[in-house]
């Protein structure tokens, strides 16, 4: 469901807030692309669901506080910013603005 256009981005509803457990992740697809949605401290965050090392699915990794560990080779990323916090990845993963409105999680997709 498209919630609105924001300049060149669009705000899409990707799941219900209850679908993302506190301290956990949810795999979602929007506009045919995979995303990883996380909930940390009651806030939702969204990253591209592809590790920049070899492309592992970040939504299937282990979340420790605000850091997701790729299930394939252990690269770690800050879910708030996409910045690398542990090797072997060297390149940040793309982060997208996300939030909750009326019980639905939305993500701004370019």
TANOR-V966668 format. One record per backbone hydrogen bond with DSSP energy under -0.5 kcal/mol. CO is the residue of the C=O (numbers start at 1). NH is the residue of the N-H. If there is no record, write none. Layout:
co->CO nh->NH
co->CO nh->NH
This chain:
co->1 nh->3
co->1 nh->13
co->4 nh->11
co->6 nh->9
co->9 nh->6
co->10 nh->12
co->10 nh->109
co->11 nh->3
co->11 nh->4
co->12 nh->14
co->12 nh->107
co->15 nh->105
co->16 nh->19
co->17 nh->20
co->19 nh->21
co->21 nh->24
co->24 nh->39
co->26 nh->37
co->28 nh->35
co->30 nh->33
co->33 nh->30
co->34 nh->49
co->35 nh->28
co->36 nh->47
co->37 nh->26
co->38 nh->45
co->39 nh->23
co->39 nh->24
co->40 nh->43
co->43 nh->40
co->45 nh->38
co->46 nh->96
co->47 nh->36
co->48 nh->50
co->51 nh->55
co->56 nh->51
co->56 nh->58
co->57 nh->60
co->58 nh->61
co->61 nh->63
co->62 nh->64
co->62 nh->69
co->63 nh->65
co->64 nh->67
co->66 nh->79
co->67 nh->64
co->68 nh->70
co->68 nh->77
co->69 nh->62
co->70 nh->74
co->75 nh->70
co->76 nh->85
co->76 nh->86
co->77 nh->68
co->77 nh->79
co->78 nh->81
co->78 nh->82
co->82 nh->93
co->83 nh->78
co->86 nh->76
co->94 nh->48
co->96 nh->46
co->97 nh->108
co->99 nh->106
co->101 nh->104
co->103 nh->17
co->104 nh->101
co->105 nh->14
co->105 nh->15
co->106 nh->99
co->107 nh->12
co->107 nh->109
co->109 nh->10
